[in-house]
Amino acid sequence: MGFQEKQKTVLVCPLDWGIGHATRCVPVIRHFLDQGFRVVIGSDRRPMAFLRREFPELQFVRFPGIHILYPQHSFMALKMLIQGPKLLRGIRLEHKTLQTIVREHKIDVVFSDNRYGLWSEEVPSIFMTHQLQIKVPRYMNLISPFLQHLVHNSIRKYQECWVPDFESLQGLAGELSHPATVPAHTHYIGPLSRFSGAIHHPGTREIPPFEILVLLSGPEPQRTILEEKLLDQLQRTDIQTVIVRGMTERQEERQFSANIRIFSHLESDILQEYLQRALVVICRSGYSSIMDITAMGKRAIFIPTPGQTEQEYLARYLMARKIYFSMPQRDFDLIYALEMSKNYPGMVLENNYFELTERIRRLELP
């Protein structure tokens, strides 16, 4: 038997604040597999439940993230600042835990989606983020330079930084992914979506006609607050609506009312077909959701999570460009939003994944 090169192993770890980071890791995992890597997924809670369904054949390691308490009102940035010491302790613990996982599972490369503690002294590590610039509210502008310095210093601990956006112009994420200065080892790999190419493949399932698809996501209590607000307004209409609650740990389906059908979760291939049939999508303006919407070429209404400055910026940025309509949660008016959204056609962004494939191919591994 001839010499056979040892298969390399990559540890993929998405941030577990909602499932958005896990969904955008799907094409990354697929491309590592396509290039012959063994993939181990380190995750917890809903992201782990989601990825287990997407890749049941892969090995999983429970790797708890940093559990942050989200406010019921809009002072999220201040809440995060107060929890700063907890975040720093969590990052140190992540880093310590990683060393054990690297040795026990013979990891050759670590891929971290926005988890700042997953750099390694023993093997190459990659950090992926669309937030090279952290947006803060105006009342925190004084600490913005310090925060920016801290973030870039943290990213420099990794061998490479991958940004899921186009490098040209302002890309899809605007100033978040294209700040005035970027770390020298930054590589733009294009937007990532589990639905890439889906608009070219019409669905085959028998799905009852509907108009609105609501995709709920993100941390509590804001996920539930938005769900209740939308249900209250949808019940006053006869618009046929499908709601996906973003609860990956459940498999529930029910007819809530004559015009509202609710799913706790839909597998990606089924959700893809619902997206294809929807006239308009209502969801948070999280970057992973935006990448999925543009991959499918759908019209959308965005409702940013209150106080989450990143989502608020993305919603404003895309609305100013006349691409997607958005409205704050506290003022949300369904009928008004549906009418206004007709003036915002959405767009289609296709990524051939050449840059991602090349970055994986060029990795310098031991």
N, C-alpha and C positions, 0 to 999 in steps of 0.2 A: 504494500500500500504506500503510495507516494506521500510526500509531505503535504500536510494540510494546515493552512494558517488558522490559528485559534479565532473563533468567533468573538467579536467584541461585544461588550455589554454596556448599554446606556441606561442610566436611571433617569426617568422622566418624572418631575415633581411639579404639578401646578399649584398655584395659590388656591386655598379652599374657602375663599370668601364668595359664596355663590358658586355656580358651575361654569361661568363664562370662561375662566382660564382653562378649565378641563376641556371644554368644547373646542377651543382653538388649538389645543394640543393634539387633537385627533389627526389632522394632516401631518403634523410633525412626527408623531408616532408611526404613521403609515410610511413616511419617507425613510425613517430610520430602518424600519422592517424591510422596505424595498431594497435598501443598500446592504442588507445582510446582517444587521445588528440584532442581537438579542435585547429585548426591551423589558425592563423591570419598571413598574409604575409605583411610585411612592405617593400616597394620598390618604385622605380620610373623609368621613362624612359623605355629603351628597356628591362631591366630585369623584370619590372612589366608587360609589354606587353607579354613577353614570358611566365611568370608564370600564367598570366590570362588564356592563352590558354591551359596550362597544367592542371590547377586546377580551372576551371570556377565556381565550386561550393563553393569555399572557400571565406572568407572575406579578403579584401585588404585594407590596410591603406597607403596612399601616405606618404612616408618617404624619402624626398630628401637626397641624399648623398652629398659628397664634390666634387664639380665640379672642376677638375684639368685641366689646359691647357697643352696639349701634344705638343712637338716640332715637326716641320716638318723634322728636321734632327736628329742626334743620341745623342744629349746631354741631354737625358731624366733625368738621375740621377741629373745632375746639375740643370735642370729646376725644379725638385721636391724639391731640397734643397732650391732654391730661394723662392719656394712657401710654405716653411715650416711654416711660421706664419699663412698662410691661412689654412693649414692643421690642425694646433692646434686649431684655432678658430672654424673650422668646427667640430672637435671632441668634443669640449665643447658644441657646439650647438646641436649636435646629442645627447649628454648625457642629456641635458636639455629637449629636445623634447621627449626623451624616457620616462622620468618620467610621462609626461602628457599622453602618449599612454598607459602606464602600468595601470594607474588609470582609464582612460576612457573605456578601453576595458577589464578590469579585467584580466590582464595577470598574469599567475603563473610562467612562466619561459621564459627567453629571449635567443634566439639562434642567434648569430651574426657570419656571415661568413666574417671575415676580416674587420669588421667595429669597430674601436677601441673605439668609444664613447658609445657603447651599453652595458655597465655594469650598474648594478642597485644596490642600497642600499636596495630596498624593496623586490625584488624577486631574486631567483638564476639566474645567467646568464652564458652562455656557449660561448666560443670564439673558432671558428674553423679557422685554417690556415695550410697551408703546408710550410709556411715561418717562421720557428723558427729562421732562420738565414737570414738576409737581405744581399744580394750580392750588392756590390758597385764597380764602376770602380776603377782601380788602382790609379788614381789621387785623389781619395777620401778615400784611405785606412786609413789615420790618424783619420778620424771620425768614422770608422767602430766600434771600441769598444764602443764608446759613443752611437751610433745608436742601437747596440745590447742591451746595458743596458736599453735604453729607451723603446725598443720593449718588452723586458721581464718584465719590471716594469708595462707596460700597460696591458700585458696579466695576470699578477698576480691579477689584480682587478676583474677578473672573477672567478667564483667558479671552473670551469673546462676548460681545453684547449683540444680540439679534433683535431687530425691530420689525414687527409685523406690519409694515407699511411700505409704500413706494417711496423711493428716495427723492424723486423729482418734485419740484414745487413745494407745496405744503402737505402733500400726501392726503391721506384720509383723516388723519388725526390732528392736523394743523400744528400749532405750537407745541403740543404735547410730545410729538415725535420729531419735531424739527426746531429745537431751541437754537439760540444764537451759537452755543458751543455744544459739541457732542463728544463723548469719550472717543479716544483715537481708535479703539478696537471695535467700533460700531459697524454693523453690517445690516443693511435693509434687505429683508427677504420677501417683501410683499405681503398684502393682507392674507390672513389664514381663515379658512372656513371649512367646516366639515361638509358643507354643501357645494363646494367648488365644482363647477361644470354641471350642476343639477338642472339649470334652466334648459339644457339641451336634451333632457331625458324626461319626456312626459310620463306622468304616473299612470298606474294601471288599477289602483284600488277603487272600489265602489265607495265613494264618500258623498254623503248627502250635501246638497248645495248650501253654501253659507257665504257671508260677506266679510266678516271681521274675524281675524285670528289674534287673540290676546296671548302674549307670551310673558308670563310672570317669572321673575328671577330675583336674585340678590338676597341679602341678609334680612332677617327679621329685626324689628317688627314691621319694617317698611313694606316688605313683600305682601303681608296680610292686609295692611292699611290700604294699599293700592287695589288689591283684589276686592275688598269690601266696597270701595268707592266705585269701581267699575261695575260691579254686580248691581249696585243700587241704581245706577244710571241706565244700564242695559235692560233691566227689567221693565223700564218705562217705555221701551221701544218694542218693535216687532222685528228688529234686525237679527237675522240668523247669525249666531256667534259661536265660535269655538274658543274655549279658554284652556290653556295648558299651564298648570300651576307651578311647574318647576320643582316638583317634589319627587326626586329620583328614587327615593326609598320606598315609594308606593306604586301600585299598579291599579289605580281606581278609575272608573269611568261612570259618569251618571248624567242623566238629563235633568239639569237644574230647573229649567222652566221650558215653556214651549219653544222659545227661541235661543236658549243657551245650553250648550253641551260642554261638560267639563271633563278634562283628563288630568290626572295627577302628573303624568309624564308620558311622553311619546318617544319611542325609539327614533333614531335619526332618520332612517329611511322612510318611516311613516310621517314624521314631522315634515320632511322634505316635500311630500305630496300635499300635505295640508297647506304649506307655504305656497306651493305652485298654484293652488286653487283660490287662495285668499285674494280679495280685492284690495284690502288694506290690512296692515299689521300694526298692532298697538303694543309697545314694549318699552322697557327702560332704554336709555341712551348709553348703555355700557358698550365698550368698544367691541367686544366679541359679538354682541347682538348686531351692531352696525355692520361688521364684516359679513355676518351671515345674510343680512338684508340686502347688501350690495351684491353679494354673490348670487342671490336669487333674483335680483332686479325688481324688487317689490316696492310699492308705495308704502310709507310707514308714518306713524305718529309716535313721537318719542315723548316719554314722561320721565325726566331725570329724577333719580333718587334725591329727595330733599337734603340739601347740605353737602351732597357729594360733588365737590367742585369739578372733578374730572368729567362726570356725566353732564353737569350743567354747562361746562365749556363746550363739550362736543355737540350738545343740542343747539346752543347758540351759533356755533361755527357752521354747522350744516344748514341751519335755517337761514343764516345770513347769505349763504351761497345759493339759496332758493332750491335746495335739494330735498330736505325733509322738514315737515312741520313739527313743532314741539310746543308743549304747554306745561307749565308748572303743575305739580300734583295738587296743590292747595286750591288752584283756580280751575281745575280741569272740568271742561264742559264737553261732553261727548259729541253732541250734535254740532256745536260750533267747530270743534276740532275736525270732524269728518268733512264739513263743508270747506274749511280752510285748506285742508290737506290736498284738495283737488288742484291747488295751485303749485304744489310741490311734487314733481313727478318721480322723484327718486333717481337712481342711476344703477348702471351695471358696471362692476369692476371685476375683471378677470385676471387671475394670477396663474401663470404657467408653471410656477414653482421652480423655475430654473435656478434662481438665487438660493433657495433653500437646499435644493439638491447639491449645488456646488459647495455650499458651506459644509454640509455633511461630508461630502467627498474629500474636502481639503483638511478635515480635522487631523491634527497631528497627535496621534495617540501613541502611548508607550507600547 
